[in-house]
Amino acid sequence: MGSIQEAPEAPSPADIQPTEIRIFYEPTVYLVARQTISEEELERFLTEHGFNWQSDTEVAAERLVETAGRLCYMSFARPRPGGNAAYLRHILEAGHGSVLEHAVWSFLFVGVSRALTHELVRHRAGFGYSQLSQRYVDESVAEYVEPKVIAEDPELHQLWVETIARTHQAYVQLARKLLEKFRDEPDGTLRRKLARQAARSVLPNATETKIFVTANARAWRHFIEMRASRWADVEIRQLAVKVLRILQQEAPHLFGDYELRALPDGTYEAITMYRKV
Ligand SMILES: Cc1cc2nc3c(=O)[nH]c(=O)nc-3n(C[C@H](O)[C@H](O)[C@H](O)COP(=O)(O)OP(=O)(O)OC[C@H]3O[C@@H](n4cnc5c(N)ncnc54)[C@H](O)[C@@H]3O)c2cc1C
């Protein structure tokens, strides 16, 4: 592979102003919201219908799913043995997945690439998204996600860094020139938006982004099955495994059936016998 200096159209390193690039290697995951139960209202419903039912789980998501499932058959009176764990296992076995839609978690994913979020937002059913806007937020702070396979090879890493630095500089220069082009626009916010929305066209898939994601248990399960998979891209696989580990702590009766198996590249895939409930 030729070095960047050998390419005739490439600027010499002297033309590239040093840019401090902040590189991310794996996603950071924040669990920012989970549900709580309105105990008074649930109790009011049970009392008004003559039930004296209590689930044996303290986890709101697990109780909500059990409550929703029991509502379908009004089966609060004589629960079968095994408690919430057995009840939810039966839901998974039966594929009665719609009741899982009542359990919801919100995450913030940071240090992820635009390539990752482009794949993530393909998950439609049961998902809500809010993503950092490249039209409103200045991208001149250089933050990029480097694939590990490139990072650990000095030659590939060098090529990657030089490419990112050049592209980044192109973005900064374009944004500056476009601001000048729109200098007659009196609205400063609009002027910056007009400049950034055109300049961002040169930003690569590796550009770091942040995304707020809310989804229900059924949707998270489907996401995990599709993306914590050996066939998925490494970055989104790492993200899916991180989400799974958190959700297994959050609600073991809803996510405890997944087993994590090591893959040759050092990542993991998630396996379950209850796929796509
Ligand atoms: C390894 C891998 C490779 C991929 N490669 C490509 C690729 O090359 N090109 C590409 O475009 N995409 C690709 N994808 C994305 C993939 O096709 C899906 O868009 C993505 O995984 C979301 O899955 P989904 O549609 O099942 O999820 P969701 O949109 O969350 O839907 C969940 C489920 O709801 C049901 N559903 C949702 N919407 C509808 C509907 N409109 N009608 C009927 N049923 C519906 C389906 O049962 C669906 O599985 C790839 C995904 C993976 C995991």
The ligand as a MOL file (V3000), in Angstrom:
LIG
                    3D

  0  0  0     0  0            999 V3000
M  V30 BEGIN CTAB
M  V30 COUNTS 53 58 0 0 0
M  V30 BEGIN ATOM
M  V30 1 C -25.6120 -8.4060 9.5680 0
M  V30 2 C -26.5440 -7.4000 8.9770 0
M  V30 3 C -26.3520 -6.9790 7.6830 0
M  V30 4 C -27.2190 -6.0330 7.1120 0
M  V30 5 N -27.0070 -5.6130 5.8330 0
M  V30 6 C -27.8220 -4.7190 5.2620 0
M  V30 7 C -27.6320 -4.2510 3.9160 0
M  V30 8 O -26.7090 -4.6470 3.2450 0
M  V30 9 N -28.4890 -3.3330 3.4260 0
M  V30 10 C -29.5520 -2.8710 4.1460 0
M  V30 11 O -30.3220 -2.0530 3.6270 0
M  V30 12 N -29.7590 -3.2700 5.4180 0
M  V30 13 C -28.9400 -4.1730 5.9930 0
M  V30 14 N -29.1420 -4.5720 7.2790 0
M  V30 15 C -30.2540 -3.9710 8.0450 0
M  V30 16 C -31.4630 -4.9030 8.1090 0
M  V30 17 O -31.9660 -5.1890 6.8180 0
M  V30 18 C -32.5780 -4.2630 8.9430 0
M  V30 19 O -32.9950 -3.0490 8.3440 0
M  V30 20 C -32.1570 -3.9620 10.3530 0
M  V30 21 O -31.4380 -5.0290 10.9050 0
M  V30 22 C -33.4080 -3.7160 11.1990 0
M  V30 23 O -34.0940 -4.9320 11.3210 0
M  V30 24 P -35.6700 -5.0280 11.2910 0
M  V30 25 O -36.2430 -4.3830 10.0720 0
M  V30 26 O -36.0050 -6.4700 11.5560 0
M  V30 27 O -35.9940 -4.1700 12.6280 0
M  V30 28 P -37.2200 -3.2270 12.9420 0
M  V30 29 O -37.3610 -2.1790 11.9340 0
M  V30 30 O -37.0200 -2.7620 14.3460 0
M  V30 31 O -38.4480 -4.1830 12.8520 0
M  V30 32 C -38.6320 -5.2320 13.8060 0
M  V30 33 C -39.5570 -6.2600 13.2000 0
M  V30 34 O -40.8490 -5.6800 13.0370 0
M  V30 35 C -41.4290 -6.1560 11.8310 0
M  V30 36 N -41.6110 -5.0120 10.9250 0
M  V30 37 C -41.0620 -3.7640 11.0500 0
M  V30 38 N -41.4570 -2.9760 10.0570 0
M  V30 39 C -42.2590 -3.7210 9.2790 0
M  V30 40 C -42.9520 -3.4600 8.0790 0
M  V30 41 N -42.9090 -2.2760 7.4880 0
M  V30 42 N -43.6800 -4.4560 7.5370 0
M  V30 43 C -43.7440 -5.6680 8.1070 0
M  V30 44 N -43.0940 -5.9960 9.2460 0
M  V30 45 C -42.3660 -5.0280 9.8230 0
M  V30 46 C -40.4770 -7.1870 11.2560 0
M  V30 47 O -40.8170 -8.4530 11.7340 0
M  V30 48 C -39.1420 -6.7430 11.8140 0
M  V30 49 O -38.1660 -7.7700 11.8960 0
M  V30 50 C -28.3100 -5.5090 7.8750 0
M  V30 51 C -28.4900 -5.9570 9.1780 0
M  V30 52 C -27.6250 -6.8860 9.7450 0
M  V30 53 C -27.8540 -7.3190 11.1770 0
M  V30 END ATOM
M  V30 BEGIN BOND
M  V30 1 1 1 2
M  V30 2 1 2 3
M  V30 3 2 2 52
M  V30 4 2 3 4
M  V30 5 1 4 5
M  V30 6 1 4 50
M  V30 7 2 5 6
M  V30 8 1 6 7
M  V30 9 1 6 13
M  V30 10 2 7 8
M  V30 11 1 7 9
M  V30 12 1 9 10
M  V30 13 2 10 11
M  V30 14 1 10 12
M  V30 15 2 12 13
M  V30 16 1 13 14
M  V30 17 1 14 15
M  V30 18 1 14 50
M  V30 19 1 15 16
M  V30 20 1 16 17
M  V30 21 1 16 18
M  V30 22 1 18 19
M  V30 23 1 18 20
M  V30 24 1 20 21
M  V30 25 1 20 22
M  V30 26 1 22 23
M  V30 27 1 23 24
M  V30 28 2 24 25
M  V30 29 1 24 26
M  V30 30 1 24 27
M  V30 31 1 27 28
M  V30 32 2 28 29
M  V30 33 1 28 30
M  V30 34 1 28 31
M  V30 35 1 31 32
M  V30 36 1 32 33
M  V30 37 1 33 34
M  V30 38 1 33 48
M  V30 39 1 34 35
M  V30 40 1 35 36
M  V30 41 1 35 46
M  V30 42 1 36 37
M  V30 43 1 36 45
M  V30 44 2 37 38
M  V30 45 1 38 39
M  V30 46 1 39 40
M  V30 47 2 39 45
M  V30 48 1 40 41
M  V30 49 2 40 42
M  V30 50 1 42 43
M  V30 51 2 43 44
M  V30 52 1 44 45
M  V30 53 1 46 47
M  V30 54 1 46 48
M  V30 55 1 48 49
M  V30 56 2 50 51
M  V30 57 1 51 52
M  V30 58 1 52 53
M  V30 END BOND
M  V30 END CTAB
M  END
